[in-house]
């Protein structure tokens, strides 16, 4: 996939099939749009192009709106590399750009920049300053500028329409299973391992404290999770705590820390990517350090039971005991 930005301009091609949107999360509904776009491009021997925006338009249009993102631009690019589209055009969303009407957006981006032969849009797609850029408006423009339009119906699970907002709310409510179901993959976050208070080490459960790559990244509800992690392409499993450490008087900022099972390497300063697999429990204040240690051991054993087969495959070469 070729990525085009202001520094790497898009070069107009023939028989281009294009879709436009923020595509936060790249969930199952978004993937259905991409599959439709690729299918049409294949039939007309054309090229597929996704147009997206950075930052998210709401960050510019509603500056007081504290939007948390399911995917950063870097994560979106990585996911799209596996989705099989040909081109990604990342448009810098500025105050000036936000003033474009739907007519101006179509003319400047879809027609003059890309030269679309076909547009594929989701069921609720709107664009332009006036929010009049919907399916009907697109069909009018299509007749004017000679491109076709295909609208993709909503993707549903259990008769519920999938959306980025619903996935975001599921994360904030601690329903990681629903979030993962709607995404079609495990929700993930990446960050750098930084020095912490090293309190976990004194408890017998050393942890890697994670500083998320982006302050805008959506963080799941406080609590303990079973997670799968990657560090330098090496897969590990563990338990993650997201919270304020209430047992030890609390902290003023959210702490994200992972205890990796059967792992003792120095990874300070390294990038760690965490996949949320299952929520184990709420964050809780314990009366004594011993009660906390006992609960962490229970959390650890639940995670071991979840990951036992995978961990055996990883550790079989050196005979490691995954219960250590």
MOCOR-V54489 format. One record per residue. N is the residue number from 1. RES is the residue in one small letter. PHI is phi in whole degrees, -180 to 180 (999 if undefined). D_LAST is the distance of its C-alpha to the last C-alpha in whole Angstrom. Layout:
# MOCOR-V54489
[[N | RES | PHI | D_LAST] [N | RES | PHI | D_LAST]]
This chain:
# MOCOR-V54489
[[1 | x | 999 | 43] [2 | x | -95 | 45] [3 | x | -105 | 45] [4 | x | -117 | 48] [5 | x | -131 | 48] [6 | x | -60 | 51] [7 | x | -87 | 51] [8 | x | -139 | 50] [9 | x | -64 | 53] [10 | x | -77 | 53] [11 | x | -104 | 56] [12 | x | -58 | 58] [13 | x | -127 | 58] [14 | x | -89 | 59] [15 | x | 51 | 58] [16 | x | -90 | 56] [17 | x | -109 | 54] [18 | x | -127 | 52] [19 | x | -131 | 50] [20 | x | -131 | 50] [21 | x | 168 | 47] [22 | x | -79 | 44] [23 | x | 53 | 42] [24 | x | -68 | 39] [25 | x | 97 | 36] [26 | x | 44 | 38] [27 | x | -82 | 37] [28 | x | -58 | 38] [29 | x | -66 | 42] [30 | x | -63 | 42] [31 | x | -64 | 41] [32 | x | -65 | 44] [33 | x | -64 | 46] [34 | x | -64 | 45] [35 | x | -64 | 45] [36 | x | -64 | 48] [37 | x | -62 | 49] [38 | x | -65 | 48] [39 | x | -63 | 50] [40 | x | -65 | 53] [41 | x | -60 | 53] [42 | x | -65 | 52] [43 | x | -69 | 55] [44 | x | -105 | 58] [45 | x | 54 | 56] [46 | x | -113 | 55] [47 | x | -124 | 52] [48 | x | -97 | 50] [49 | x | -136 | 49] [50 | x | -103 | 47] [51 | x | -107 | 49] [52 | x | -133 | 46] [53 | x | -129 | 46] [54 | x | -144 | 45] [55 | x | -74 | 44] [56 | x | -58 | 44] [57 | x | -52 | 48] [58 | x | -65 | 47] [59 | x | -66 | 46] [60 | x | -95 | 50] [61 | x | -73 | 52] [62 | x | -123 | 50] [63 | x | -66 | 49] [64 | x | -88 | 48] [65 | x | -88 | 46] [66 | x | -85 | 42] [67 | x | -79 | 41] [68 | x | -105 | 37] [69 | x | -95 | 37] [70 | x | -76 | 34] [71 | x | -137 | 35] [72 | x | -75 | 36] [73 | x | -59 | 38] [74 | x | -64 | 36] [75 | x | -66 | 34] [76 | x | -62 | 37] [77 | x | -62 | 38] [78 | x | -63 | 34] [79 | x | -68 | 35] [80 | x | -68 | 38] [81 | x | -60 | 38] [82 | x | -93 | 36] [83 | x | -90 | 39] [84 | x | 85 | 41] [85 | x | -88 | 44] [86 | x | -86 | 46] [87 | x | -140 | 47] [88 | x | -124 | 46] [89 | x | -107 | 48] [90 | x | -97 | 47] [91 | x | -92 | 50] [92 | x | -72 | 49] [93 | x | -91 | 50] [94 | x | -118 | 52] [95 | x | -57 | 55] [96 | x | -63 | 58] [97 | x | -64 | 56] [98 | x | -65 | 55] [99 | x | -86 | 59] [100 | x | -64 | 60] [101 | x | -77 | 61] [102 | x | -61 | 60] [103 | x | -61 | 63] [104 | x | -67 | 62] [105 | x | -63 | 59] [106 | x | -59 | 60] [107 | x | -65 | 63] [108 | x | -76 | 61] [109 | x | -96 | 57] [110 | x | -72 | 58] [111 | x | -91 | 61] [112 | x | -73 | 62] [113 | x | -82 | 58] [114 | x | -97 | 57] [115 | x | 70 | 60] [116 | x | -64 | 58] [117 | x | -98 | 60] [118 | x | -155 | 57] [119 | x | -115 | 55] [120 | x | -118 | 52] [121 | x | -132 | 51] [122 | x | -77 | 49] [123 | x | -66 | 51] [124 | x | -119 | 51] [125 | x | -70 | 52] [126 | x | -138 | 54] [127 | x | -156 | 55] [128 | x | 91 | 57] [129 | x | -54 | 58] [130 | x | -89 | 60] [131 | x | 57 | 58] [132 | x | -97 | 60] [133 | x | -82 | 58] [134 | x | -111 | 57] [135 | x | -59 | 58] [136 | x | -64 | 62] [137 | x | -64 | 62] [138 | x | -62 | 60] [139 | x | -66 | 63] [140 | x | -63 | 66] [141 | x | -65 | 64] [142 | x | -60 | 64] [143 | x | -68 | 67] [144 | x | -75 | 68] [145 | x | -109 | 66] [146 | x | 67 | 66] [147 | x | -132 | 62] [148 | x | -91 | 61] [149 | x | -133 | 58] [150 | x | -124 | 56] [151 | x | -103 | 54] [152 | x | -99 | 50] [153 | x | -66 | 50] [154 | x | -62 | 47] [155 | x | -90 | 44] [156 | x | -125 | 43] [157 | x | -132 | 40] [158 | x | 53 | 41] [159 | x | 65 | 44] [160 | x | -114 | 43] [161 | x | -69 | 44] [162 | x | -77 | 41] [163 | x | -151 | 41] [164 | x | -62 | 39] [165 | x | -63 | 40] [166 | x | -67 | 39] [167 | x | -67 | 35] [168 | x | -61 | 36] [169 | x | -65 | 36] [170 | x | -63 | 34] [171 | x | -61 | 31] [172 | x | -67 | 33] [173 | x | -91 | 33] [174 | x | 84 | 29] [175 | x | -89 | 30] [176 | x | -67 | 27] [177 | x | -64 | 28] [178 | x | -68 | 32] [179 | x | -59 | 31] [180 | x | -65 | 29] [181 | x | -62 | 32] [182 | x | -70 | 35] [183 | x | -71 | 33] [184 | x | 85 | 33] [185 | x | -165 | 29] [186 | x | -77 | 26] [187 | x | -64 | 28] [188 | x | -137 | 26] [189 | x | -146 | 27] [190 | x | -124 | 26] [191 | x | -167 | 26] [192 | x | -99 | 26] [193 | x | -77 | 23] [194 | x | -121 | 24] [195 | x | -68 | 24] [196 | x | -118 | 23] [197 | x | -78 | 23] [198 | x | 61 | 20] [199 | x | -68 | 19] [200 | x | -60 | 16] [201 | x | -64 | 15] [202 | x | -69 | 17] [203 | x | -87 | 15] [204 | x | 94 | 11] [205 | x | -132 | 11] [206 | x | -59 | 13] [207 | x | -125 | 15] [208 | x | -99 | 18] [209 | x | -82 | 21] [210 | x | -111 | 23] [211 | x | -100 | 27] [212 | x | -56 | 28] [213 | x | -61 | 31] [214 | x | -130 | 34] [215 | x | -69 | 35] [216 | x | -91 | 36] [217 | x | -70 | 33] [218 | x | -71 | 33] [219 | x | -108 | 30] [220 | x | -66 | 28] [221 | x | -55 | 29] [222 | x | -55 | 27] [223 | x | 155 | 24] [224 | x | -113 | 20] [225 | x | -130 | 19] [226 | x | -85 | 17] [227 | x | -135 | 18] [228 | x | -111 | 18] [229 | x | -127 | 18] [230 | x | -129 | 20] [231 | x | -136 | 20] [232 | x | 54 | 23] [233 | x | 68 | 23] [234 | x | -102 | 19] [235 | x | -88 | 17] [236 | x | -137 | 14] [237 | x | -126 | 13] [238 | x | -171 | 13] [239 | x | -121 | 14] [240 | x | -113 | 18] [241 | x | -113 | 20] [242 | x | -116 | 23] [243 | x | 177 | 25] [244 | x | -119 | 27] [245 | x | 52 | 25] [246 | x | -65 | 27] [247 | x | -63 | 25] [248 | x | -109 | 26] [249 | x | 93 | 29] [250 | x | 84 | 29] [251 | x | -125 | 30] [252 | x | -75 | 33] [253 | x | -126 | 31] [254 | x | -65 | 29] [255 | x | -110 | 25] [256 | x | -117 | 23] [257 | x | -138 | 19] [258 | x | -122 | 16] [259 | x | -98 | 13] [260 | x | -85 | 11] [261 | x | -76 | 8] [262 | x | 55 | 6] [263 | x | -149 | 9] [264 | x | -142 | 11] [265 | x | -83 | 15] [266 | x | -83 | 18] [267 | x | -122 | 19] [268 | x | -58 | 22] [269 | x | 84 | 25] [270 | x | -89 | 24] [271 | x | -86 | 25] [272 | x | -123 | 22] [273 | x | -109 | 23] [274 | x | -118 | 21] [275 | x | -101 | 22] [276 | x | -81 | 22] [277 | x | -101 | 21] [278 | x | -157 | 21] [279 | x | -84 | 22] [280 | x | -94 | 20] [281 | x | -172 | 22] [282 | x | -76 | 25] [283 | x | -68 | 24] [284 | x | -143 | 25] [285 | x | -90 | 26] [286 | x | -100 | 24] [287 | x | -73 | 26] [288 | x | -134 | 24] [289 | x | -62 | 21] [290 | x | -65 | 19] [291 | x | -64 | 20] [292 | x | -64 | 18] [293 | x | -59 | 15] [294 | x | -61 | 15] [295 | x | -68 | 16] [296 | x | -62 | 14] [297 | x | -63 | 11] [298 | x | -64 | 13] [299 | x | -59 | 14] [300 | x | -62 | 10] [301 | x | -67 | 10] [302 | x | -63 | 14] [303 | x | -67 | 13] [304 | x | -59 | 10] [305 | x | -62 | 13] [306 | x | -65 | 16] [307 | x | -103 | 14] [308 | x | -55 | 13] [309 | x | -63 | 16] [310 | x | -63 | 16] [311 | x | -69 | 12] [312 | x | -64 | 13] [313 | x | -64 | 16] [314 | x | -70 | 15] [315 | x | -97 | 12] [316 | x | -62 | 14] [317 | x | -64 | 16] [318 | x | -108 | 14] [319 | x | 70 | 12] [320 | x | -66 | 8] [321 | x | -93 | 6] [322 | x | -71 | 6] [323 | x | -90 | 4] [324 | x | -70 | 0]]
